Amino acid sequence: MVTVSQIVKKIIAERSMLQEALIEGIVSFANLAEYLEPRIENELGEKVKTPAIVMALRRHAEQLQEKTTPPKPLDLTSEIVMKTNLCDVTIVKTLSALDKLKQLHKLVDYEKGEQLNIIQGNYEITIVISQKYLEKLKKLLKGEKILNEEIQLVSLTITLTKEFLYTPGILSMLTRKLAWENINIFENISTMTEVIYIIAEKDAMRAYNTFKEILKTAD
């Protein structure tokens, strides 16, 4: 038999912003219960008391917060690194493409802080590189199938400790914060101690301020 609690969880799961509001603790349980009451009664096939819905919402909010909050405070550095004027090119993964990409490392000047990220999937390869190299990249990839191209991007990097590898929920928390600000993520790249988000240039300052607030909270 379906319960009020099960219906509440299903409705919340369908609405990411509502789920985020419960996690952040910024929603009125009473108001939300009244709003959801007609749908819950319709799915349940009987009248439901508002306090029962409030209780189900409260319990679900606690469960969400427990799952999405790292078990210990984030140990972040005070540094957020932003790199601008990037582009993102995705191609079909082929042996010839892999061979051509070896030459990209000669193109980029790492000592000047230039960025190059090559992300391999099963069937695709994405290259994140300084936009000034876009035409040279296309020339290098001549004959390969380009699936998508994005320009005017930036990367934002947050540095963590090695514990990041073993702490559930950190990537989810960072990504949720950006989603809450309606910031689209083109790429998410992580190493042992770094998390890198590739986003649109127009969203750069909002994303930077979002991460800055996270750092303040972690202090």
N, C-alpha and C positions, 0 to 999 in steps of 0.2 A: 504493500500500500504506500502510495506517495505521501510524503509529509510536507508540512510547511517549510521546514528546514531545507529539504531537497529542492523544492521549487525556488526558494530564495537563492540558493547557491547557483542554480541554473540561470536565473535571471541576471545575477551579478556577473557570472562568467561570460554572458553575452555582451556585456557593456563594460569595456575596458576603463573608461573614464570614471564610471561609477565604482568600479573595483578599486581604482587608484584613490578615489575620495575616501573610501572606507579604510584603506591602508594608511592614509595620511591623517585620518581622524577628523575630517572637516565636514562631515555630513550629519544632519539631524536624523537620528534613528526614527523618531516619531513622525516627522514629515515624510521621510522616505517610506515608512511602513504604510501610511495613509495613501501614498501615491501608488504603491505596489499592490495594495489590498484587492482592487477589482480583478487584476490579472491572476493573483494567487487564488482567489475564490473561484474564478472561472476554471482554472486548471484543477483545482481540488474538488470542485463540484459541490461545495458547501460553504456556509458562512464561516468566516475566520475572525477571531477577536484581534484587534490591533496590537495589544500587548504581546500576543504570541508571535506576531511578525517582528516586533521590536526585539524580542528576545533572540529570535533566529538571526536577525541582522547583527546584533551585538556579538553573538557567539561566532558568527562567520567572520566578522571584522577582526576579532581577536585571533582567529586561526590564520587569516591572511597576513596579519601583522607579524605573527610568530614565524611564518614561512618566509617572509620577505625581508626580515631584519637579520643581518649577520649576527651570529651568536656572541660576538665580541666587538668592541668599537673598531671602526676602520682605522688602520694605521697608514695614513696617507702622508706623502711629503707635502710641503707647502707650495710645490711647483706645478703649474699648469702650463704646458708648452703648446703654443699655437703656431702653426705654419700655414701660410696663405698661398694663393695662386697655384692650386693643385688641380689636376684633372684625373679622371677615372675612366679607364678604357677596358671593356670586357671583350674577349675574343674566344673563338672555339679552340679547345685544347687539342693540339696536334703535335706530332714529333717535330715537325719543321718549326712550329711556333716556339716550342721549348728551346730549340737550338738557337733561334734568333734572339731570344730574350737574354741569352748569356752576354750579349754585347751591350745590354742596357747598363750594366754595372760600370762600364768604361765611360759611359756618357755622363753619369751623375757624379758631382763633386761632393763626396760625403764630408770632407774636411770643412766645407763651407756650410754644412748643415742641411744640404739638399736632401729631399726625401724620395725614397723609392720603396714601394711595397709591392711584392708580387704574390698574389693569393691564388693558389691552385685548388680547383674543385675537381670532381670526377670528369667533367666534360667541358669546363670553362676555365679561363684564366683571367683574372682581373689585375690590371696594373694601375697603381696610384703613383703619380710622378708630377714633378713641377710642370706647370702648364706651358712653360717656355720650350719644353722638349716635345710638345704634342706632335708637331709636324714631323720631327725627326723620328718619333716613335711610329707614326703612321707609315713613314717611308720604310722603316725597318720591318714593319709588319706587312709589307706589300705581298699580296697573294693569300693572306690570312683573312678569315671572315670575322669582321668586327660586329659584335652583337649590340653594343651600347657604348655611348660616349657622353660623359658629363664633364662640364667645365665650371670654373668659378667656385671651386671647393676649398675647404680648409680642413686641417686636421687638428684635433685637440687631444693632447696626451696627459693622462694622470698617472703618476708613478705610485706604486704601492710596495709593500714589503713582500717577501717570498711567501708569506702566509696567504696571500691572495689565491695561490694555486689550490689551497686546501680549505677555503672558506666559501661555502655555498651562499648564493644570494647577492654577491657584490656586483657582478655583471648585470644581473636583473635589476638591482636597485639603481645603478647608474643609467641604464637604458630607460627605465620607467620615468626617471626624472626628466629626461629629454622628451619622452612621449607626452608627459604632462604639460610641457611647454609647447607642444605641437611642432617639435623639431624632428624633421625626417633624417634618418641615418642611412647614408649610402653604403658605408662599410664599417665594420667593427673588427679591429685587429688587436690581438693581445699576445704578449710575450710573458715571460715569467714574472716580471714586475711592472709591466706597462700595459695600459689600456688605451687604445687609440680609436677615436671616432672620426670618421670622414663625413662632413656635413656641408650644406650649402653655405656659401660666403655670407648670404643675407641673414643666416641664423647664428653667425659666429659669436656675437657679443651676448646674445641671450643664453647660448650654451655655455659660454665662458662664465657668466654670472651664476648660472645654475650649479656648475661644478665648484665655483668659489664658495657658494653657500654650503655645499656638502663638506668642503674642507673646514669651514668654520664650525660646523656641527661636530666634526670628528675631533676637533682640538680638545 
